Amino acid sequence: MSSTASFTAGPALDVCIRGGGAVGTSLALALSRQGLQVGLVAPPAPRTGTGDLRAYALNAGSVALLQSLRVWDALPDTARTPVDEMRVHGDERGQLGFSAWQQQVDHLAWIVDAAALDRVLGEALRYAPHVQRLDEAAPAALLAVCEGRASATREALGAGYEARPYGHTAIAARLVCDLPHRATAWQWFRSPDILALLPFDQPEPGRSFGLVWSLPQAQAEALLADDDRSFEARLNLAVQEGLAHQGLDAAETLGTLQLASARAGWPLMIANAQRWSGDGWVLVGDAAHAVHPLSGQGLNLGLGDVSCLVRVIAQARRSTPWRSPGDARVLRRYARERRLPTLAMGGLTDGLLNLFATPAGPLKELRNHGMDLIHRLGPLKRWLGHQALDSSPPR
Ligand SMILES: Cc1cc2nc3c(=O)[nH]c(=O)nc-3n(C[C@H](O)[C@H](O)[C@H](O)COP(=O)(O)OP(=O)(O)OC[C@H]3O[C@@H](n4cnc5c(N)ncnc54)[C@H](O)[C@@H]3O)c2cc1C
């Protein structure tokens, strides 16, 4: 891969992107808007039978990027649901609550249907003037590797990927409940499993949730093998226990939860690439890093990478137009900017997991007290909230 090619001469393509997930597709759209010639290698995703059952919690930064790509408004209303309140509970009385009102933002996050997002990104590509779909990688000034965790190109480039599997699996599914979700997201650290209900408007507007339940692998496999009724019974019991710790009655808060889709499981890990960039290549999204979904931040980090890379390339084009987008110095700027927030987010989720890994003992009291304390300390809670929301703190 040559870094001597300029933005106006050299290989016919300025950028070749490998991987057509949400990150690779967003990058292609964003670079095309700068007038760069982009090739996208995106083999069709393998059919899973269930479709993608994930519901992503997207922060303000991700929404702003999707708006700038004219993708956000193309999402059907029922495929994006605002979250106005978030209730995080420990395994006793500990709790931490966030609200859009307290954080002084319109919404805390949006819950977005993963399959709908893929669809509208794919449609937007059809109208992107400078993007060609390729069957295989072609010479370009810059190769952007967006192949996700199992990236073969990253391996071939020798970038290294320090991965630590958690031995946990996240189960995703769609649910409907008896009572309105009231734009509230719930999360219970049940030690060792973590259960999250994300308010959603499909299939029943105002009464649906996206489920993300991460558990030790054997327990997850048993739950995935259960028939629907047994799964629902175990889920409702877990939710009742969580609500009871807060003195809430499940029948009055959510009612009964029922499955509204199949269930699918994802093995979980924390990972970071040793090198994020080199002469003529760069890693973006899950190809560069992976975090536990308890923070709902994996795609947010990937879209943050996209915004940063696109900005750094645009700045270089303005200030040093002779420099190639594959110039190692330009790419190092991107890697320097993105590494730290990614490591910080990985460390935070990893720390929380470890804190709640042991079911009993002195840590149990400490972690629940800690949660309560943060809940009562307004400024610290607001700061934490803004880190997750990717929004500026109110002045
Ligand atoms: C259960 C669960 C819940 C989650 N919830 C959230 C959430 O609420 N919020 C959030 O921000 N994140 C969440 N995430 C994380 C999020 O799903 C990922 O961070 C995101 O999908 C990564 O996108 P990506 O495009 O980098 O990688 P991927 O989605 O893995 O896409 C990579 C693409 O590259 C293709 N590919 C692979 N190899 C090649 C090759 N050699 N050539 C060409 N193409 C190739 C693959 O087929 C795939 O299409 C969750 C994850 C899980 C498992």
The ligand as a Gaussian input file, in Angstrom:
#p B3LYP/6-31G(d) Opt

LIG

0 1
 C      -25.730000      -8.230000      22.030000
 C      -25.031000      -6.973000      21.608000
 C      -25.594000      -5.733000      21.880000
 C      -24.944000      -4.564000      21.490000
 N      -25.513000      -3.380000      21.802000
 C      -24.884000      -2.235000      21.461000
 C      -25.456000      -0.975000      21.800000
 O      -26.508000      -0.891000      22.438000
 N      -24.807000       0.168000      21.417000
 C      -23.621000       0.122000      20.739000
 O      -23.062000       1.187000      20.428000
 N      -23.050000      -1.074000      20.414000
 C      -23.648000      -2.240000      20.753000
 N      -23.080000      -3.436000      20.418000
 C      -21.795000      -3.457000      19.689000
 C      -21.996000      -3.349000      18.163000
 O      -22.836000      -4.394000      17.721000
 C      -20.650000      -3.442000      17.429000
 O      -19.718000      -2.608000      18.057000
 C      -20.818000      -3.002000      15.969000
 O      -21.750000      -3.837000      15.321000
 C      -19.465000      -3.078000      15.252000
 O      -19.651000      -2.678000      13.915000
 P      -18.512000      -2.939000      12.837000
 O      -19.070000      -2.441000      11.531000
 O      -17.208000      -2.406000      13.316000
 O      -18.316000      -4.520000      12.784000
 P      -19.336000      -5.635000      12.291000
 O      -20.735000      -5.269000      12.601000
 O      -18.805000      -6.935000      12.825000
 O      -19.188000      -5.607000      10.693000
 C      -18.042000      -6.100000      10.057000
 C      -18.415000      -6.460000       8.625000
 O      -17.232000      -6.834000       7.889000
 C      -17.499000      -8.001000       7.116000
 N      -16.210000      -8.689000       6.858000
 C      -15.515000      -9.506000       7.674000
 N      -14.392000      -9.917000       7.039000
 C      -14.366000      -9.336000       5.819000
 C      -13.461000      -9.356000       4.708000
 N      -12.323000     -10.064000       4.746000
 N      -13.754000      -8.606000       3.626000
 C      -14.880000      -7.858000       3.577000
 N      -15.785000      -7.812000       4.590000
 C      -15.525000      -8.537000       5.695000
 C      -18.463000      -8.790000       7.995000
 O      -19.195000      -9.709000       7.215000
 C      -19.355000      -7.665000       8.536000
 O      -20.381000      -7.355000       7.630000
 C      -23.708000      -4.632000      20.813000
 C      -23.125000      -5.874000      20.522000
 C      -23.774000      -7.031000      20.937000
 C      -23.128000      -8.367000      20.645000

